[in-house]
Amino acid sequence: MGYKYQILNFYGWWQFGACLFAFLGLISIWYHIGRKQKDFGQVWLALSILCWSISGIVIVYFMARMEDGMLIDHLSYAQVAELRLNGSLSVLSLLNSLFILLALPWFKYLPKYIAPIIKSNYWPVIVGLPFLFSLLPTLRKLILGIQGGLISELDVYYSVLTLLVLGVVLWESFVKRRLVLLAYLSVICILITFAAQIYKLTDHDVNQILFSAIFKTSLIMIFFALALSWVKDLTEKITSTSADIFLKAFRIKKDEKSYSNKLSIKGLNGAKEHIIDISDKNFDLMSRFISKRIEEDGWLEIKPKSDSRSGKLFDINDHNEIKRLVAAILDGIYGKGLWSRVEHEVPLKSILFEMSSQRERKIRLLISAANLGVV
């Protein structure tokens, strides 16, 4: 067996220990945070890594059997052991891919063109049927100890399918969380993993081990980065109250004829200050809200949809003006398109504004007049 045995034996112990540690790390993050959120995506990802850990100890076990070189019938014990090792690793590889695919419905950000499929109740069936189709010939190789041609490498094709879906989901998750560098790193990791899967179809054992070690380490780090980005997402969820917020609308002169409109927000999730640029219309509307709140009772009247009177002037022509103002604030804080309606728009709107309980067409700032300013 020589150096090849030593490399595989070392690699098996390394994979067992490193992946077991990574599994425990992800489960720990889930236990402290995800369990309370009833989010089981990290559990599936952790189980996929556990499959790699089990693969490591399987390699060590079969390396010992292959080294024995005992004869079974007309085939050497080492040959049979190698065939069954490959079959065992194929089964674990299939389980690894299945667990990753089962984790995807728990991802918060999914590409629009595949989100309905992944979020559907049929997703376990969609990923489960190819899994079973790939598993049967793989079990044949494992149980009978015989090669089954290309059909015995269906775990590679299932893994490639998993990589394609995982790649676009990871990209969407990191980009939506404004972690662009991690998005590009995830693409590189997926490409390395793809190369490692292709190498499985060759006889270059040492190169397979090298690529396998690289892609598993990289993918584990990406999974941890994903878990931490999820924690970051939770910390950015708007949890402040109206009493925490300070607002100030002001203008800065750019040249003799033009100004830039600014809105200062302090106290949002404990942040010291966000200074954002807003349009003239949004600046005028926010200035009206602030001035009314400081000088009077603060209420602004919204024009009814059915009102066709041309002579009557209203403070706000329609509800969309308020929606555009809130969207402009969120764009300035989080970035355009990088916030969600449920976790950002709705909470911010409830913090900033209140509707009249007696007249639904009246609205005002919920922020205390002492926390407001306009220049």
TORKOL-4160 file (C-alpha; in steps of 0.2 Angstrom, whole numbers, padded with zeros to 4 digits, m for minus):
375
<pt num="1" X="0000" Y="0000" Z="0000"/>
<pt num="2" X="0015" Y="0012" Z="0004"/>
<pt num="3" X="0013" Y="0031" Z="0004"/>
<pt num="4" X="m0005" Y="0030" Z="m0004"/>
<pt num="5" X="m0011" Y="0021" Z="0012"/>
<pt num="6" X="m0002" Y="0033" Z="0023"/>
<pt num="7" X="m0010" Y="0048" Z="0014"/>
<pt num="8" X="m0027" Y="0041" Z="0014"/>
<pt num="9" X="m0026" Y="0035" Z="0033"/>
<pt num="10" X="m0020" Y="0053" Z="0038"/>
<pt num="11" X="m0033" Y="0061" Z="0027"/>
<pt num="12" X="m0047" Y="0050" Z="0035"/>
<pt num="13" X="m0042" Y="0055" Z="0053"/>
<pt num="14" X="m0041" Y="0073" Z="0048"/>
<pt num="15" X="m0058" Y="0073" Z="0040"/>
<pt num="16" X="m0066" Y="0064" Z="0054"/>
<pt num="17" X="m0059" Y="0076" Z="0067"/>
<pt num="18" X="m0060" Y="0093" Z="0058"/>
<pt num="19" X="m0078" Y="0089" Z="0051"/>
<pt num="20" X="m0084" Y="0083" Z="0068"/>
<pt num="21" X="m0078" Y="0099" Z="0076"/>
<pt num="22" X="m0087" Y="0109" Z="0063"/>
<pt num="23" X="m0103" Y="0099" Z="0065"/>
<pt num="24" X="m0102" Y="0103" Z="0084"/>
<pt num="25" X="m0099" Y="0121" Z="0080"/>
<pt num="26" X="m0114" Y="0123" Z="0069"/>
<pt num="27" X="m0125" Y="0114" Z="0081"/>
<pt num="28" X="m0119" Y="0125" Z="0095"/>
<pt num="29" X="m0124" Y="0141" Z="0085"/>
<pt num="30" X="m0141" Y="0133" Z="0082"/>
<pt num="31" X="m0143" Y="0128" Z="0100"/>
<pt num="32" X="m0140" Y="0145" Z="0106"/>
<pt num="33" X="m0149" Y="0155" Z="0093"/>
<pt num="34" X="m0157" Y="0145" Z="0079"/>
<pt num="35" X="m0167" Y="0134" Z="0091"/>
<pt num="36" X="m0176" Y="0150" Z="0099"/>
<pt num="37" X="m0180" Y="0155" Z="0081"/>
<pt num="38" X="m0186" Y="0138" Z="0076"/>
<pt num="39" X="m0174" Y="0138" Z="0061"/>
<pt num="40" X="m0168" Y="0121" Z="0057"/>
<pt num="41" X="m0158" Y="0126" Z="0042"/>
<pt num="42" X="m0142" Y="0125" Z="0052"/>
<pt num="43" X="m0146" Y="0108" Z="0058"/>
<pt num="44" X="m0147" Y="0101" Z="0040"/>
<pt num="45" X="m0131" Y="0110" Z="0036"/>
<pt num="46" X="m0123" Y="0103" Z="0052"/>
<pt num="47" X="m0129" Y="0085" Z="0047"/>
<pt num="48" X="m0121" Y="0087" Z="0030"/>
<pt num="49" X="m0104" Y="0090" Z="0038"/>
<pt num="50" X="m0107" Y="0076" Z="0050"/>
<pt num="51" X="m0108" Y="0064" Z="0034"/>
<pt num="52" X="m0090" Y="0070" Z="0030"/>
<pt num="53" X="m0084" Y="0066" Z="0047"/>
<pt num="54" X="m0092" Y="0049" Z="0046"/>
<pt num="55" X="m0083" Y="0047" Z="0029"/>
<pt num="56" X="m0067" Y="0050" Z="0037"/>
<pt num="57" X="m0068" Y="0036" Z="0050"/>
<pt num="58" X="m0075" Y="0025" Z="0036"/>
<pt num="59" X="m0059" Y="0028" Z="0026"/>
<pt num="60" X="m0048" Y="0024" Z="0042"/>
<pt num="61" X="m0058" Y="0008" Z="0045"/>
<pt num="62" X="m0056" Y="0002" Z="0027"/>
<pt num="63" X="m0038" Y="0007" Z="0025"/>
<pt num="64" X="m0035" Y="m0006" Z="0039"/>
<pt num="65" X="m0044" Y="m0019" Z="0030"/>
<pt num="66" X="m0036" Y="m0016" Z="0013"/>
<pt num="67" X="m0019" Y="m0016" Z="0022"/>
<pt num="68" X="m0022" Y="m0034" Z="0028"/>
<pt num="69" X="m0022" Y="m0041" Z="0010"/>
<pt num="70" X="m0032" Y="m0056" Z="0015"/>
<pt num="71" X="m0040" Y="m0067" Z="0001"/>
<pt num="72" X="m0059" Y="m0069" Z="m0001"/>
<pt num="73" X="m0063" Y="m0081" Z="m0015"/>
<pt num="74" X="m0054" Y="m0077" Z="m0030"/>
<pt num="75" X="m0053" Y="m0058" Z="m0026"/>
<pt num="76" X="m0041" Y="m0051" Z="m0014"/>
<pt num="77" X="m0048" Y="m0044" Z="0002"/>
<pt num="78" X="m0040" Y="m0027" Z="m0002"/>
<pt num="79" X="m0050" Y="m0026" Z="m0018"/>
<pt num="80" X="m0066" Y="m0030" Z="m0010"/>
<pt num="81" X="m0063" Y="m0018" Z="0004"/>
<pt num="82" X="m0059" Y="m0004" Z="m0009"/>
<pt num="83" X="m0075" Y="m0007" Z="m0018"/>
<pt num="84" X="m0085" Y="m0007" Z="m0002"/>
<pt num="85" X="m0076" Y="0009" Z="0004"/>
<pt num="86" X="m0081" Y="0018" Z="m0012"/>
<pt num="87" X="m0099" Y="0012" Z="m0010"/>
<pt num="88" X="m0099" Y="0018" Z="0008"/>
<pt num="89" X="m0092" Y="0035" Z="0003"/>
<pt num="90" X="m0105" Y="0037" Z="m0011"/>
<pt num="91" X="m0119" Y="0034" Z="0001"/>
<pt num="92" X="m0112" Y="0047" Z="0013"/>
<pt num="93" X="m0109" Y="0059" Z="m0001"/>
<pt num="94" X="m0128" Y="0057" Z="m0007"/>
<pt num="95" X="m0133" Y="0060" Z="0011"/>
<pt num="96" X="m0122" Y="0075" Z="0012"/>
<pt num="97" X="m0130" Y="0082" Z="m0004"/>
<pt num="98" X="m0148" Y="0078" Z="0002"/>
<pt num="99" X="m0145" Y="0087" Z="0019"/>
<pt num="100" X="m0139" Y="0103" Z="0010"/>
<pt num="101" X="m0154" Y="0103" Z="m0002"/>
<pt num="102" X="m0166" Y="0100" Z="0013"/>
<pt num="103" X="m0158" Y="0116" Z="0022"/>
<pt num="104" X="m0162" Y="0127" Z="0007"/>
<pt num="105" X="m0180" Y="0131" Z="0011"/>
<pt num="106" X="m0174" Y="0138" Z="0028"/>
<pt num="107" X="m0163" Y="0151" Z="0019"/>
<pt num="108" X="m0171" Y="0169" Z="0021"/>
<pt num="109" X="m0165" Y="0175" Z="0004"/>
<pt num="110" X="m0168" Y="0165" Z="m0011"/>
<pt num="111" X="m0167" Y="0169" Z="m0030"/>
<pt num="112" X="m0185" Y="0174" Z="m0036"/>
<pt num="113" X="m0184" Y="0162" Z="m0050"/>
<pt num="114" X="m0182" Y="0147" Z="m0039"/>
<pt num="115" X="m0189" Y="0152" Z="m0023"/>
<pt num="116" X="m0207" Y="0146" Z="m0026"/>
<pt num="117" X="m0200" Y="0129" Z="m0030"/>
<pt num="118" X="m0188" Y="0128" Z="m0015"/>
<pt num="119" X="m0202" Y="0135" Z="m0003"/>
<pt num="120" X="m0215" Y="0123" Z="m0009"/>
<pt num="121" X="m0222" Y="0108" Z="0000"/>
<pt num="122" X="m0215" Y="0097" Z="m0014"/>
<pt num="123" X="m0197" Y="0101" Z="m0012"/>
<pt num="124" X="m0193" Y="0086" Z="m0001"/>
<pt num="125" X="m0201" Y="0075" Z="m0015"/>
<pt num="126" X="m0191" Y="0085" Z="m0029"/>
<pt num="127" X="m0174" Y="0082" Z="m0020"/>
<pt num="128" X="m0179" Y="0065" Z="m0013"/>
<pt num="129" X="m0183" Y="0056" Z="m0029"/>
<pt num="130" X="m0166" Y="0059" Z="m0037"/>
<pt num="131" X="m0158" Y="0054" Z="m0021"/>
<pt num="132" X="m0167" Y="0037" Z="m0021"/>
<pt num="133" X="m0163" Y="0035" Z="m0039"/>
<pt num="134" X="m0145" Y="0038" Z="m0036"/>
<pt num="135" X="m0145" Y="0028" Z="m0020"/>
<pt num="136" X="m0151" Y="0011" Z="m0027"/>
<pt num="137" X="m0136" Y="0007" Z="m0038"/>
<pt num="138" X="m0124" Y="0014" Z="m0025"/>
<pt num="139" X="m0131" Y="0002" Z="m0013"/>
<pt num="140" X="m0129" Y="m0012" Z="m0026"/>
<pt num="141" X="m0110" Y="m0008" Z="m0027"/>
<pt num="142" X="m0109" Y="m0007" Z="m0008"/>
<pt num="143" X="m0118" Y="m0023" Z="m0004"/>
<pt num="144" X="m0112" Y="m0034" Z="m0018"/>
<pt num="145" X="m0095" Y="m0027" Z="m0018"/>
<pt num="146" X="m0095" Y="m0025" Z="m0037"/>
<pt num="147" X="m0092" Y="m0010" Z="m0049"/>
<pt num="148" X="m0108" Y="m0004" Z="m0058"/>
<pt num="149" X="m0100" Y="0007" Z="m0071"/>
<pt num="150" X="m0105" Y="0026" Z="m0073"/>
<pt num="151" X="m0121" Y="0022" Z="m0064"/>
<pt num="152" X="m0112" Y="0019" Z="m0048"/>
<pt num="153" X="m0105" Y="0037" Z="m0049"/>
<pt num="154" X="m0123" Y="0045" Z="m0048"/>
<pt num="155" X="m0118" Y="0053" Z="m0032"/>
<pt num="156" X="m0106" Y="0064" Z="m0042"/>
<pt num="157" X="m0121" Y="0070" Z="m0053"/>
<pt num="158" X="m0132" Y="0072" Z="m0038"/>
<pt num="159" X="m0118" Y="0083" Z="m0030"/>
<pt num="160" X="m0116" Y="0093" Z="m0046"/>
<pt num="161" X="m0135" Y="0097" Z="m0046"/>
<pt num="162" X="m0134" Y="0102" Z="m0027"/>
<pt num="163" X="m0119" Y="0113" Z="m0031"/>
<pt num="164" X="m0129" Y="0123" Z="m0044"/>
<pt num="165" X="m0143" Y="0126" Z="m0033"/>
<pt num="166" X="m0132" Y="0130" Z="m0018"/>
<pt num="167" X="m0121" Y="0142" Z="m0028"/>
<pt num="168" X="m0136" Y="0153" Z="m0033"/>
<pt num="169" X="m0143" Y="0153" Z="m0015"/>
<pt num="170" X="m0127" Y="0157" Z="m0007"/>
<pt num="171" X="m0124" Y="0171" Z="m0019"/>
<pt num="172" X="m0141" Y="0178" Z="m0016"/>
<pt num="173" X="m0139" Y="0176" Z="0003"/>
<pt num="174" X="m0123" Y="0186" Z="0004"/>
<pt num="175" X="m0127" Y="0199" Z="m0008"/>
<pt num="176" X="m0144" Y="0203" Z="0001"/>
<pt num="177" X="m0134" Y="0205" Z="0017"/>
<pt num="178" X="m0122" Y="0217" Z="0009"/>
<pt num="179" X="m0108" Y="0204" Z="0010"/>
<pt num="180" X="m0102" Y="0205" Z="m0008"/>
<pt num="181" X="m0084" Y="0198" Z="m0005"/>
<pt num="182" X="m0091" Y="0183" Z="0004"/>
<pt num="183" X="m0103" Y="0181" Z="m0011"/>
<pt num="184" X="m0088" Y="0180" Z="m0023"/>
<pt num="185" X="m0079" Y="0168" Z="m0011"/>
<pt num="186" X="m0094" Y="0157" Z="m0011"/>
<pt num="187" X="m0093" Y="0156" Z="m0030"/>
<pt num="188" X="m0074" Y="0151" Z="m0029"/>
<pt num="189" X="m0078" Y="0138" Z="m0016"/>
<pt num="190" X="m0092" Y="0131" Z="m0027"/>
<pt num="191" X="m0080" Y="0130" Z="m0042"/>
<pt num="192" X="m0067" Y="0121" Z="m0032"/>
<pt num="193" X="m0080" Y="0109" Z="m0026"/>
<pt num="194" X="m0086" Y="0106" Z="m0044"/>
<pt num="195" X="m0068" Y="0102" Z="m0049"/>
<pt num="196" X="m0067" Y="0090" Z="m0034"/>
<pt num="197" X="m0083" Y="0081" Z="m0040"/>
<pt num="198" X="m0076" Y="0079" Z="m0058"/>
<pt num="199" X="m0060" Y="0072" Z="m0051"/>
<pt num="200" X="m0070" Y="0058" Z="m0043"/>
<pt num="201" X="m0073" Y="0051" Z="m0061"/>
<pt num="202" X="m0054" Y="0049" Z="m0063"/>
<pt num="203" X="m0041" Y="0037" Z="m0056"/>
<pt num="204" X="m0030" Y="0051" Z="m0049"/>
<pt num="205" X="m0032" Y="0047" Z="m0030"/>
<pt num="206" X="m0019" Y="0059" Z="m0023"/>
<pt num="207" X="m0027" Y="0074" Z="m0033"/>
<pt num="208" X="m0044" Y="0068" Z="m0027"/>
<pt num="209" X="m0038" Y="0069" Z="m0009"/>
<pt num="210" X="m0030" Y="0086" Z="m0012"/>
<pt num="211" X="m0046" Y="0094" Z="m0020"/>
<pt num="212" X="m0057" Y="0085" Z="m0007"/>
<pt num="213" X="m0047" Y="0093" Z="0008"/>
<pt num="214" X="m0048" Y="0110" Z="0000"/>
<pt num="215" X="m0066" Y="0111" Z="m0005"/>
<pt num="216" X="m0072" Y="0103" Z="0012"/>
<pt num="217" X="m0062" Y="0116" Z="0022"/>
<pt num="218" X="m0068" Y="0130" Z="0011"/>
<pt num="219" X="m0086" Y="0125" Z="0011"/>
<pt num="220" X="m0086" Y="0123" Z="0030"/>
<pt num="221" X="m0079" Y="0141" Z="0032"/>
<pt num="222" X="m0093" Y="0147" Z="0020"/>
<pt num="223" X="m0106" Y="0138" Z="0031"/>
<pt num="224" X="m0099" Y="0147" Z="0046"/>
<pt num="225" X="m0099" Y="0163" Z="0037"/>
<pt num="226" X="m0117" Y="0160" Z="0032"/>
<pt num="227" X="m0122" Y="0157" Z="0050"/>
<pt num="228" X="m0113" Y="0173" Z="0056"/>
<pt num="229" X="m0121" Y="0183" Z="0042"/>
<pt num="230" X="m0138" Y="0176" Z="0049"/>
<pt num="231" X="m0133" Y="0182" Z="0066"/>
<pt num="232" X="m0129" Y="0199" Z="0058"/>
<pt num="233" X="m0146" Y="0199" Z="0050"/>
<pt num="234" X="m0154" Y="0196" Z="0067"/>
<pt num="235" X="m0144" Y="0211" Z="0075"/>
<pt num="236" X="m0150" Y="0222" Z="0061"/>
<pt num="237" X="m0168" Y="0218" Z="0063"/>
<pt num="238" X="m0176" Y="0234" Z="0069"/>
<pt num="239" X="m0180" Y="0233" Z="0088"/>
<pt num="240" X="m0179" Y="0251" Z="0093"/>
<pt num="241" X="m0194" Y="0261" Z="0100"/>
<pt num="242" X="m0200" Y="0278" Z="0096"/>
<pt num="243" X="m0192" Y="0285" Z="0112"/>
<pt num="244" X="m0175" Y="0279" Z="0106"/>
<pt num="245" X="m0176" Y="0289" Z="0089"/>
<pt num="246" X="m0169" Y="0306" Z="0085"/>
<pt num="247" X="m0173" Y="0314" Z="0068"/>
<pt num="248" X="m0166" Y="0330" Z="0060"/>
<pt num="249" X="m0170" Y="0336" Z="0042"/>
<pt num="250" X="m0157" Y="0348" Z="0035"/>
<pt num="251" X="m0149" Y="0355" Z="0019"/>
<pt num="252" X="m0131" Y="0357" Z="0014"/>
<pt num="253" X="m0127" Y="0369" Z="0001"/>
<pt num="254" X="m0118" Y="0362" Z="m0014"/>
<pt num="255" X="m0115" Y="0377" Z="m0024"/>
<pt num="256" X="m0124" Y="0394" Z="m0026"/>
<pt num="257" X="m0139" Y="0387" Z="m0034"/>
<pt num="258" X="m0142" Y="0369" Z="m0027"/>
<pt num="259" X="m0143" Y="0360" Z="m0010"/>
<pt num="260" X="m0142" Y="0342" Z="m0005"/>
<pt num="261" X="m0156" Y="0336" Z="0007"/>
<pt num="262" X="m0151" Y="0326" Z="0022"/>
<pt num="263" X="m0160" Y="0316" Z="0035"/>
<pt num="264" X="m0151" Y="0312" Z="0052"/>
<pt num="265" X="m0157" Y="0297" Z="0061"/>
<pt num="266" X="m0150" Y="0293" Z="0078"/>
<pt num="267" X="m0154" Y="0278" Z="0090"/>
<pt num="268" X="m0160" Y="0265" Z="0078"/>
<pt num="269" X="m0154" Y="0249" Z="0085"/>
<pt num="270" X="m0142" Y="0259" Z="0096"/>
<pt num="271" X="m0133" Y="0266" Z="0081"/>
<pt num="272" X="m0125" Y="0283" Z="0084"/>
<pt num="273" X="m0131" Y="0292" Z="0068"/>
<pt num="274" X="m0136" Y="0288" Z="0050"/>
<pt num="275" X="m0135" Y="0303" Z="0038"/>
<pt num="276" X="m0144" Y="0299" Z="0022"/>
<pt num="277" X="m0148" Y="0308" Z="0006"/>
<pt num="278" X="m0167" Y="0310" Z="0002"/>
<pt num="279" X="m0176" Y="0318" Z="m0013"/>
<pt num="280" X="m0184" Y="0335" Z="m0013"/>
<pt num="281" X="m0202" Y="0328" Z="m0011"/>
<pt num="282" X="m0196" Y="0316" Z="0003"/>
<pt num="283" X="m0187" Y="0331" Z="0012"/>
<pt num="284" X="m0202" Y="0342" Z="0011"/>
<pt num="285" X="m0214" Y="0329" Z="0017"/>
<pt num="286" X="m0202" Y="0325" Z="0032"/>
<pt num="287" X="m0200" Y="0343" Z="0036"/>
<pt num="288" X="m0219" Y="0345" Z="0036"/>
<pt num="289" X="m0220" Y="0330" Z="0048"/>
<pt num="290" X="m0207" Y="0337" Z="0060"/>
<pt num="291" X="m0213" Y="0355" Z="0059"/>
<pt num="292" X="m0231" Y="0350" Z="0063"/>
<pt num="293" X="m0225" Y="0339" Z="0078"/>
<pt num="294" X="m0214" Y="0353" Z="0085"/>
<pt num="295" X="m0226" Y="0368" Z="0083"/>
<pt num="296" X="m0244" Y="0360" Z="0084"/>
<pt num="297" X="m0252" Y="0343" Z="0087"/>
<pt num="298" X="m0243" Y="0335" Z="0073"/>
<pt num="299" X="m0257" Y="0328" Z="0063"/>
<pt num="300" X="m0256" Y="0329" Z="0044"/>
<pt num="301" X="m0272" Y="0325" Z="0033"/>
<pt num="302" X="m0271" Y="0312" Z="0019"/>
<pt num="303" X="m0282" Y="0315" Z="0004"/>
<pt num="304" X="m0296" Y="0303" Z="0002"/>
<pt num="305" X="m0295" Y="0292" Z="m0014"/>
<pt num="306" X="m0313" Y="0297" Z="m0019"/>
<pt num="307" X="m0310" Y="0316" Z="m0016"/>
<pt num="308" X="m0311" Y="0325" Z="m0033"/>
<pt num="309" X="m0311" Y="0343" Z="m0026"/>
<pt num="310" X="m0299" Y="0354" Z="m0035"/>
<pt num="311" X="m0299" Y="0368" Z="m0022"/>
<pt num="312" X="m0296" Y="0358" Z="m0007"/>
<pt num="313" X="m0278" Y="0356" Z="m0002"/>
<pt num="314" X="m0272" Y="0341" Z="0008"/>
<pt num="315" X="m0255" Y="0339" Z="0018"/>
<pt num="316" X="m0252" Y="0322" Z="0009"/>
<pt num="317" X="m0260" Y="0317" Z="m0008"/>
<pt num="318" X="m0259" Y="0298" Z="m0005"/>
<pt num="319" X="m0252" Y="0284" Z="0006"/>
<pt num="320" X="m0239" Y="0280" Z="m0007"/>
<pt num="321" X="m0230" Y="0297" Z="m0002"/>
<pt num="322" X="m0227" Y="0289" Z="0016"/>
<pt num="323" X="m0222" Y="0273" Z="0009"/>
<pt num="324" X="m0209" Y="0281" Z="m0003"/>
<pt num="325" X="m0202" Y="0291" Z="0012"/>
<pt num="326" X="m0200" Y="0275" Z="0023"/>
<pt num="327" X="m0192" Y="0266" Z="0008"/>
<pt num="328" X="m0180" Y="0281" Z="0005"/>
<pt num="329" X="m0174" Y="0280" Z="0023"/>
<pt num="330" X="m0172" Y="0261" Z="0023"/>
<pt num="331" X="m0162" Y="0263" Z="0006"/>
<pt num="332" X="m0151" Y="0275" Z="0015"/>
<pt num="333" X="m0148" Y="0264" Z="0030"/>
<pt num="334" X="m0147" Y="0247" Z="0022"/>
<pt num="335" X="m0144" Y="0250" Z="0004"/>
<pt num="336" X="m0157" Y="0249" Z="m0010"/>
<pt num="337" X="m0166" Y="0233" Z="m0011"/>
<pt num="338" X="m0156" Y="0226" Z="0004"/>
<pt num="339" X="m0170" Y="0226" Z="0017"/>
<pt num="340" X="m0186" Y="0217" Z="0019"/>
<pt num="341" X="m0204" Y="0223" Z="0021"/>
<pt num="342" X="m0208" Y="0212" Z="0036"/>
<pt num="343" X="m0192" Y="0215" Z="0046"/>
<pt num="344" X="m0188" Y="0232" Z="0041"/>
<pt num="345" X="m0201" Y="0242" Z="0033"/>
<pt num="346" X="m0216" Y="0238" Z="0044"/>
<pt num="347" X="m0206" Y="0240" Z="0060"/>
<pt num="348" X="m0199" Y="0257" Z="0055"/>
<pt num="349" X="m0216" Y="0263" Z="0050"/>
<pt num="350" X="m0223" Y="0258" Z="0066"/>
<pt num="351" X="m0209" Y="0267" Z="0075"/>
<pt num="352" X="m0210" Y="0283" Z="0066"/>
<pt num="353" X="m0228" Y="0286" Z="0063"/>
<pt num="354" X="m0245" Y="0284" Z="0071"/>
<pt num="355" X="m0263" Y="0285" Z="0063"/>
<pt num="356" X="m0277" Y="0294" Z="0071"/>
<pt num="357" X="m0288" Y="0282" Z="0081"/>
<pt num="358" X="m0303" Y="0293" Z="0077"/>
<pt num="359" X="m0299" Y="0298" Z="0059"/>
<pt num="360" X="m0290" Y="0286" Z="0049"/>
<pt num="361" X="m0285" Y="0299" Z="0036"/>
<pt num="362" X="m0274" Y="0308" Z="0049"/>
<pt num="363" X="m0256" Y="0303" Z="0052"/>
<pt num="364" X="m0241" Y="0311" Z="0063"/>
<pt num="365" X="m0224" Y="0307" Z="0069"/>
<pt num="366" X="m0223" Y="0296" Z="0084"/>
<pt num="367" X="m0207" Y="0303" Z="0089"/>
<pt num="368" X="m0207" Y="0316" Z="0103"/>
<pt num="369" X="m0205" Y="0334" Z="0099"/>
<pt num="370" X="m0189" Y="0335" Z="0109"/>
<pt num="371" X="m0181" Y="0322" Z="0098"/>
<pt num="372" X="m0185" Y="0332" Z="0082"/>
<pt num="373" X="m0176" Y="0346" Z="0072"/>
<pt num="374" X="m0177" Y="0354" Z="0055"/>
<pt num="375" X="m0166" Y="0367" Z="0047"/>
